[in-house]
């Protein structure tokens, strides 16, 4: 991937995805906010990252209760940029935070995982795409809600 990757402005890419999904968020009565600031460009496949961002924001909206908020934010670390996709839903139990990235796995409400054929590939795709960029994806506790975090390497 690194040889075909071009510099991608993460702030612009994430903001364009947030703007495009605003209608869906309003229809669900969820406020969708972007708190990104200016981020470094990273070598990446912009279309793959766009699909990752769309998937994570769509999931956050799906699990967010009405009249709540989904926030996309970022933190810059020494050698990584961390993008955070937070909702105010039920969250993901700690024991299941790794399993939800497996194929055909979906939370069925509460603390159970239900394997389903033909569905549950979105987070698997996200993990594969992020790892192809030399990054990692994980879930943190939003208290309330879940925070899906993507860490991508910065250009040194």
N, C-alpha and C positions, 0 to 999 in steps of 0.2 A: 504493500500500500504506500509506503513512504516514497517510492520512486515516482508514483503517479499523483501524489498529493500536492495540492497548491495551497498557498496561504488563504485561510478562511477567517474572516472577521466574525468572531463568535457573537459579539454584541449585536451586530447587524443581522446575522442569521437568526439568532434566538428572538430578536425583536420582530422580525418579519413573520416568524411562526406564531408568536403571541398575537400579533395583529390579525393574522389570517384566521385564528381560532376564536377570536373574541365573540363572534356571532353564536357559536356553539355554547360558549360559557354563559352568555346572557340568556340563551334559551333555557339553560339549566338553572338559572338564577344564581350563578356563581361569579364572583368578581375575579377577573384574571389580571394579575399585576406583574409588571416586569420591573425588577430592581437590579439591573445589570451593571450600569456604569460602562466605562471604557475598558475593554479587555484586549490583550495581545491577540494577534492573529496566530493561528496554529496550522501546521501543515495537515491537511485533511481532505477527505472527499466531502464536499459541501452537501451533496444530495443525500449521502448516507447519514450525515449528522442531522440534516433537516428531518429525515424520517424518524430518527431517534427522538428528537425534540418533540415532533408531532405526537408520537406514540406516548411519551411520558406526560405531556400536557393533557392529551385526550384521557389517559388513565386517571390523572389527578382530578379532572373535571367529573369523570364518571363516578368516582368514589367520594367526591366532596358533597356534603349536605347542602341543601338550598340555603341561600343567604350566608354562605361562607366564602372563603377566599382561596384561590390557588396563586402561589407566588413563584416566579422564576427569578432566581438570584445567582450571584457568583461570588466566589472568594478566590483571591490570587494567593498561591503559596509559593515557596521558593522556586520549585521546578515544575509546578502543576497549576492548572486552572481548574477549579471545582465549580461546576454548574449544579444548582440545587432546584429541584422541582417539588414544591411542598403543597400538600393539601391539608384540610382540617377534618378529614374523615376519621374512620375507626383505626387507621394505621395498619401495620403489618406486624403480627406477633414476632418477637425476636427469634423464636424457634423455626419460623418459616421464611426468614429473610433471604436465605440462600436458595431455597427450593423454588421460589416464585420465578426464578430465571431459567428453570428447566422447561423443556418442551412440553406443551399440552397441559401445563399447570396453571390453575387460576384459583384465587381465593373465592370461596363460596359464601362470603359473609361470615363475620365472626373470625374464628381461629382455625378453620378447616381448609384444606386444599382439596380441590376436586379435579382429577384429570379428565379432560374432555377432548375428544377427537376433533380435529379441524379448527380448534381455537386454542388460545393460550400460547401463541407463538410470538406475540409482540415483545415481551420482555426478553425472550430468548434472542430475538433479532437485535434488540438494543445491546445486550451483552456482547454478542458476536461483533457488532459494528464498533462498539467502543473499544473492545480488546484489539480489533484490527488496527486501531489508531494508536495502540500502545498505552491505552488507558484502562480504567476499571470503573465498574458501576456497582453501587451497593445501596441498601436502604438503611436510613437512620430513623430514629423515633422523632416524630414531629411534636408530640405531646401537646395538643392532640394531632392526629394525622400521621402521615408518612412523608418522609423526605427522600426522594430518589436523587442520589448524588452521582455525578459523572466527574471523574478526574481525568484530565487530558494533559499530556506532557507539554510544557512550554518550550519554545525554541530557545536554545541556549546560545 
